[in-house]
Structure formats: C-alpha cells, structure tokens
Amino acid sequence: MGKFEKKSTKKPITKRWWFWTLVVFVIVGVIGNLTGLGGDSSEPEAKKPTTAQASAPVVTDPVQTEQPKETKADSVLPFDVTFSDTFRNDSTGRWRKALIASSETPDKYAVDYYKEYFKADDEVHIVYNFTLNTVNAITVQSGTLFVNITEYKKGEEHDAKEACGGEYYGQYQFDLSTGELTYSSFE
C-alpha cells in the first residue's frame, strides 16, 4: 500500500450483520408487546370477566402470597411491626414473620410482643430487626419464653429455610407467668 493510498474504513460485514439483527429483534419485541396490550377483541362475550371478577384478587397458595399486616393502633410496642402469619418455605405451618426497625433490644419488648402476636404456644416467631441487624427467634416451652438472637444475613427474611442462619449472639429467657427476665447470656 502506497503512502497516499486511502486505508479502507469499512467495518467487517459481520459486525454490521449482528447490529442489524439486534435492531430487528428489538423492533419485533416492541411491536409484539404493543399488539398484546390491546387484547383480542374476537373473544366471545360470555368468556370475558365481569368488572367484579376482573378486580377480584386471585388467591393462590397462601405460602407464596404472604400478606403482611401492620401492627394495631393500640399496640403497646414502642415501634411499628409488619407481621405475617405465613413464612415462605415453612414446612410446619407454625412459623410467623415480623419485620421491625428499632434500637430496642428484645429484653425490653419480648413479653409484650408475645402477648400481642402469639395465638398459640407452639408457634415460632422470627422477628427481623433491621436497625440492629439481628434476627430474634421467639418460642415458648413450659411457660418460658425463649428469645434466641442471631446475626441478620441479607435476604434471609424471604425464606424460612434461610432464617436464623447468621452468627449466634445469645439468648434471653422470660417467665411468662410473671413477665420477668430469668436468664440472659449477655450479662
């Protein structure tokens, strides 16, 4: 190639081919989504849902559709609680989940939490405290309330099989007949 000859500025054909293929796929996808938004007007009237049916929520497996409820307005707890009667992948059906954000340690509220949220003593309540980054597993045996505290691991609140998987920090025990703290591994 001589000194004054122009170098070819054409890009290899393979690079252009991939670009245009990608552009075509994007356009087809957008057009396909837009046509899907209008619906099929050829559907018979008898099969179309009524307004009440269309707005009614579809309930599937309750384990997969957790419906948290907020704490009661007359709560004695010093913070808001997002409580759920179900916990995904709980094989026993007795696990409950609560989400809080508080600087209070469980020794200050565990008995009040028990009185407000436990329906039966065979339940296991997992309380996630996002302020302290802890997980409190609250159980009852023979009139004693046990609170085992572990480190919070990101995302574990979404699956019962992952719950309480962090480092073990310690335990509180309360006598439920008196509400008094009977044991603490933190002292």
Rosetta blueprint (number, residue, H / E / L):
1 M L
2 G L
3 K L
4 F L
5 E L
6 K L
7 K L
8 S L
9 T L
10 K L
11 K L
12 P L
13 I H
14 T H
15 K H
16 R H
17 W H
18 W H
19 F H
20 W H
21 T H
22 L H
23 V H
24 V H
25 F H
26 V H
27 I H
28 V H
29 G H
30 V H
31 I H
32 G H
33 N H
34 L H
35 T H
36 G H
37 L H
38 G H
39 G L
40 D L
41 S L
42 S L
43 E L
44 P L
45 E H
46 A H
47 K H
48 K L
49 P L
50 T L
51 T H
52 A H
53 Q H
54 A H
55 S H
56 A L
57 P L
58 V L
59 V L
60 T L
61 D L
62 P L
63 V L
64 Q L
65 T L
66 E L
67 Q L
68 P L
69 K E
70 E E
71 T L
72 K L
73 A L
74 D L
75 S L
76 V L
77 L L
78 P L
79 F L
80 D L
81 V L
82 T E
83 F E
84 S E
85 D L
86 T L
87 F L
88 R L
89 N L
90 D L
91 S L
92 T L
93 G L
94 R L
95 W E
96 R E
97 K E
98 A E
99 L E
100 I E
101 A L
102 S L
103 S L
104 E L
105 T L
106 P H
107 D H
108 K H
109 Y H
110 A H
111 V H
112 D H
113 Y H
114 Y H
115 K H
116 E H
117 Y H
118 F L
119 K L
120 A L
121 D L
122 D L
123 E L
124 V E
125 H E
126 I E
127 V E
128 Y E
129 N E
130 F L
131 T L
132 L L
133 N L
134 T E
135 V E
136 N E
137 A E
138 I E
139 T E
140 V E
141 Q E
142 S L
143 G L
144 T E
145 L E
146 F E
147 V E
148 N E
149 I E
150 T E
151 E E
152 Y L
153 K L
154 K L
155 G L
156 E H
157 E H
158 H H
159 D L
160 A H
161 K H
162 E H
163 A L
164 C L
165 G L
166 G L
167 E L
168 Y E
169 Y E
170 G E
171 Q E
172 Y E
173 Q E
174 F E
175 D E
176 L L
177 S L
178 T L
179 G L
180 E E
181 L E
182 T E
183 Y E
184 S E
185 S L
186 F L
187 E L
